[in-house]
């Protein structure tokens, strides 16, 4: 039986040394069964204040909590780790990197709802989960879903974000069916996840709002500087800059 694992993590920060301190997850199977996980976990790495400001998880909340690998969700993640199943997250590279720090090695088919959003909803200026929550009217149905599962939806809370992601996944599947009617929608999302997105315009910086191809023609040195200097450059933007510079 195929399982679909939607998950999110909250962490002590975003640096190499940082670790997971919360799992939020929903696991669905073809029979309609739904498993919900909302687990705090302890870490030897102190929570950075900048992270605490975002997710509101304090050291006191983690006292006597299990380690990440001892949580029920992590054990389930290991149990279901096969090519038959799908692992799904918004900006999955970050969350997958975090669980890999715990020794996890994925055999799942991977779906990144962020990259799929960029492919399937290119007309939207932003693809952050909370932006999509309002842009696609997910907030209008989320309360009913949350009440069924006894979940409180809060921004930057792992289980709240997973519930919004679950609603958004339905939108992605519907859009994939509309645009690619001859293909399996879940397989199409896997394919889109592995396909870089060509970004048309800058969304920040001194050329915000301008066509990237045009900027390449008049100021190629700026794009080359971005590629050589920005260690955390978004993969899709890096792909775009390399493409326009080559052309």
C-alpha positions in Angstrom: 0.0 0.0 0.0 1.3 3.5 -0.9 1.8 6.0 1.8 2.1 9.8 1.5 4.2 11.4 4.3 3.8 15.1 4.7 6.1 16.6 7.2 7.7 19.8 8.6 10.4 20.5 11.1 11.2 23.3 13.5 14.8 23.6 14.4 17.3 25.2 16.7 18.4 27.4 13.8 19.5 27.2 10.1 23.2 26.6 10.4 25.2 23.4 10.0 25.3 22.7 13.7 21.5 23.1 14.2 19.1 20.2 14.8 15.4 19.3 14.9 13.3 20.2 17.9 9.8 19.5 16.5 8.2 17.2 14.0 4.8 17.9 12.5 3.5 15.2 10.1 0.6 13.5 8.5 0.8 10.1 6.9 -2.0 9.1 4.5 -2.5 5.8 2.8 -4.7 4.6 -0.1 -7.3 3.3 2.2 -7.9 6.8 3.6 -6.3 6.2 7.0 -4.6 9.2 8.4 -1.9 9.3 11.1 -1.0 12.7 12.8 2.2 13.4 14.6 3.0 16.5 16.6 6.2 15.9 18.7 8.7 18.1 20.4 12.2 16.6 20.8 15.3 17.6 22.7 18.6 18.6 21.3 22.1 19.2 22.6 22.3 22.3 20.5 20.9 25.4 22.2 18.0 27.1 20.4 19.1 30.3 18.7 17.1 33.4 19.7 16.3 34.1 16.1 14.7 30.7 15.7 12.9 31.0 19.0 11.4 34.3 17.8 9.9 32.5 14.8 8.5 29.3 16.2 8.2 30.2 19.9 9.7 26.9 21.1 11.7 27.6 24.3 14.3 25.4 26.1 11.8 24.7 28.9 9.4 23.1 26.4 12.0 20.6 25.5 12.9 19.3 29.0 12.5 15.5 29.3 11.6 15.2 25.6 13.0 12.4 23.5 15.7 12.8 21.0 14.6 13.3 17.4 15.4 9.6 16.5 13.4 8.4 19.5 10.2 10.1 18.4 7.3 8.1 17.0 7.3 10.0 13.7 11.0 9.3 13.1 10.5 5.6 13.7 7.6 5.6 11.3 9.7 7.5 8.8 12.2 4.7 8.9 9.6 2.0 8.7 8.0 3.4 5.5 11.3 4.3 3.8 10.8 2.8 0.3 10.4 3.8 -3.3 6.7 2.9 -3.1 6.0 5.8 -0.8 6.2 9.6 -1.2 7.9 12.1 1.1 6.5 15.6 0.9 7.4 19.0 2.3 7.5 22.6 1.4 11.1 23.4 0.6 12.0 19.8 1.3 15.7 20.3 0.9 15.9 22.0 4.3 13.8 19.5 6.1 15.4 16.5 4.5 18.9 17.9 5.3 17.8 18.1 8.9 16.6 14.5 9.2 19.8 13.4 7.4 21.7 14.9 10.3 20.0 12.3 12.5 21.3 9.5 10.3 18.3 9.2 7.9 18.9 8.2 4.3 15.9 8.5 2.0 14.6 5.9 -0.4 11.3 7.8 -0.9 10.0 9.4 -4.0 10.4 13.1 -3.2 7.9 15.9 -3.7 8.8 19.5 -2.9 5.5 21.5 -2.8 7.5 24.8 -3.0 9.1 23.9 -6.4 5.9 22.4 -7.7 4.1 25.6 -6.8 6.6 27.6 -8.8 6.0 25.3 -11.8 2.2 25.1 -11.6 1.4 28.6 -10.3 4.0 30.8 -12.0 1.6 33.8 -12.0 1.9 34.1 -8.3 4.6 36.6 -7.1 5.5 34.5 -4.1 5.2 30.8 -3.2 5.8 30.8 0.6 3.3 28.5 2.3 1.6 31.2 4.3 1.3 33.3 1.1 -0.3 30.4 -0.7 -2.6 29.8 2.3 -4.3 33.1 1.5 -3.7 33.4 -2.3 -5.4 30.1 -2.9 -8.1 30.5 -0.3 -6.9 27.6 1.8 -7.7 29.5 4.9 -11.4 29.2 4.1 -11.5 25.4 4.6 -8.6 24.9 7.0 -10.6 25.5 10.2 -13.0 22.6 9.5 -10.1 20.3 8.8 -8.2 21.5 11.9 -11.2 20.9 14.1 -11.6 17.3 12.8 -8.0 16.6 13.8 -7.9 18.8 17.0 -5.1 20.9 15.5 -4.4 24.6 16.0 -3.1 26.3 12.9 -0.3 28.8 13.6 2.3 30.1 11.2 5.8 28.5 11.7 4.4 25.7 13.8 5.2 22.3 12.3 1.8 20.6 12.6 -0.1 23.8 11.6 2.1 24.1 8.5 1.6 20.5 7.6 -2.2 20.9 7.7 -1.9 23.9 5.3 0.4 21.8 3.1 -2.1 19.0 3.0 -4.7 21.4 1.7 -2.2 22.8 -0.8 -1.2 19.4 -2.1 -4.8 18.9 -3.1 -4.6 22.1 -5.2 -1.3 20.9 -6.7 -2.8 17.5 -7.7 -5.8 19.2 -9.2 -3.6 21.6 -11.2 -1.3 18.8 -12.4 -4.4 16.9 -13.6 -5.6 19.9 -15.5 -2.3 20.7 -17.2 -1.1 17.1 -17.7 -4.3 15.0 -18.1 -2.5 12.0 -19.5 0.0 11.7 -16.6 -0.3 10.4 -13.0 -0.4 13.6 -11.0 1.7 12.4 -8.1 4.4 11.1 -10.5 4.2 14.5 -12.3 4.9 16.3 -9.0 7.9 14.1 -8.4 9.1 15.0 -11.9 8.5 18.7 -11.4 10.4 18.5 -8.1 13.5 17.3 -9.9 13.1 20.0 -12.6 14.6 23.5 -12.0 12.3 26.5 -12.5 13.3 29.3 -14.8 12.7 32.5 -12.9 11.6 35.4 -15.1 12.1 38.4 -12.9 14.1 39.5 -9.9 12.0 39.6 -6.7 14.6 41.5 -4.6 17.8 43.6 -4.9 18.6 46.5 -7.1 16.9 45.0 -10.1 13.7 44.0 -8.3 10.8 43.5 -10.8 13.1 43.5 -13.9 13.4 40.7 -16.4 16.5 38.6 -15.6 17.3 38.0 -19.2 17.4 41.8 -19.8 19.6 42.3 -16.8 22.0 39.7 -18.2 22.4 41.8 -21.3 23.1 45.1 -19.6 24.8 43.9 -16.4 26.2 40.4 -16.7 28.8 41.1 -14.1 26.1 41.5 -11.4 24.8 38.1 -12.2 28.2 36.6 -12.1 28.9 38.3 -8.8 25.7 36.8 -7.4 26.7 33.3 -8.5 30.2 33.5 -7.1 29.4 35.4 -3.8 26.1 34.0 -2.6 26.6 30.7 -0.8 22.8 30.3 -0.1 21.6 31.3 -3.5 18.2 29.6 -4.3 18.7 26.6 -6.7 16.1 27.9 -9.2 17.7 31.3 -9.3 21.1 29.8 -9.7 19.8 27.7 -12.6 18.3 30.8 -14.2 21.4 32.9 -13.8 23.6 30.2 -15.3 21.1 29.7 -18.2 20.8 33.4 -19.1 24.6 34.0 -18.9 25.2 31.0 -21.2 22.7 32.3 -23.7 
